[in-house]
Every structure is written in C-alpha cells, then in structure tokens.
C-alpha cells in the first residue's frame, strides 16, 4: 500500500496523559476522504522512585498501542516540552560541516546542563546563514524505548517531534515574519520563544502553577529582560488549545493573541482541545 493511503497514528506524549488519534482514507459519497477512525486520551501510570519522568507515559502508551494501531499504520510521536530541552546555538563561520555544527550544539548544551546532557539526542533546526539555530534535545533512552515499542507492535514510527516544533509548524502562517513571543501552555509548563521576523531569538521552558495566567505579564517582563536581543515586542501569540474557551490572561501592556490550531476540515467535528496536537496539521 502506498504510504499516501496508509492510516496515520499521531501520539502526543505528556507526563500526565497520552493523546492518540488514528486517521485513514475511507470511501465516501464524495470519493476518498480522510476520516478520524479513533481518538482517545489515557492517563499516565504513576512513576516510582528512580524511574525516568517519561516512564509513566511509555507504560500507558504500551498498554494502549496494540488496540489502536494496525500493521499498515504510520506513526508520529509528539513529545511534551516537559521532556524536551532547548538551547539557541550561536552562528559561527568556523563550522565547516554538519558534524562540527552538531558538536558545537552539544557543547552549548554541556555549558548549560553539564554532564546530564551527554546521553541526550540532539536535533538542529535549519536557519538562515548568520542566524542563531534552535537546538532541541531529548533523553536518548526515550527514543530507543519508543522505537523498540513501535517495532514490537509492527508500526512504522515515521517521526518523533518536539511539541514546540509541532505547534510552530501548525501555526507557522500566523507567525511568519512577526516579532513577538510565542508562548506554549501545557499543564505545569510554559515554553516561551522570542521571534524576530519569524526567526528564533530565544527559547526557555519553565515550571508553572495553576495561577500562571495571572502571573504571565510578570513572566513576560522577566523574559524580556533576560533575552539578549534588541527586539522589543509586546505581542504575544499564545498556544493553549487545551484551555478551550477559557479567558485569556490579563494582558496589561501585552497584546495577547490566542492561536487556534489549524485542523483539517474533515476533522473539525472530532476536534477538542486535549487532542489539538493529535488532530491538527
């Protein structure tokens, strides 16, 4: 079967819950249309002392996966920012190839996170010459575990993506060419990225409490002071689809715009905020 017509499984891996959505092409009165065949959100198994922070999510996925994925399924896993780490890698004209760029990115992670970053697997985002590159990192054991799990159930794992990049790619049209803050909300976590003409300037993740909306203006003030950039923007693009129709944070001087996920037309009746990443794109 052509990959174009295989069922797709999208998995959003978080510390508290795992969202899964399977879609596929089905014959309708209007011809072939992609339809949502299954969607579910499962709570994560509690982790014990000494376990990795993602172990509970893996156990929940392992229990659910055989029932939702077939052998002709292509899978994409989106990894929560709780499990990701990011750094901005400065541009350097002295780097001659991809291997040197990756070695320099690892050096940048070592400077911030120390020896703990040694087993992490790194990815660099493409960027224009002369600009900083966004580097993402995740525990290499998580990737090995995911690959082993999907291979065991006979599902092709097509890609593993950071939540930041999946959300950015989904709403790229709203961010292209803009200066401003791209703020991603997950329960217990904010990821804050400063954009200059749509390009990455700085990225940081932080733990948050239930009062984060009230605290957001102060958080933005602090991040603006910490950012090493001449970009002065009071525009905030907030990605928080899981909050549904909740009121936006009190903005003060900040102009907060609520980003709506781009959902395929046929999926709109199936859409809900908790499944935003699983059904968008």
Helices and strands as residue ranges (DSSP letters): G 3-5, E 7-13, E 17-28, E 31-43, H 55-68, E 73-79, E 84-89, H 98-113, G 114-117, E 120-124, E 133-139, H 140-152, E 156-162, H 163-170, H 172-175, E 180-186, E 189-196, E 199-207, H 212-226, E 235-239, G 241-243, E 255-258, G 265-270, G 273-275, H 276-279
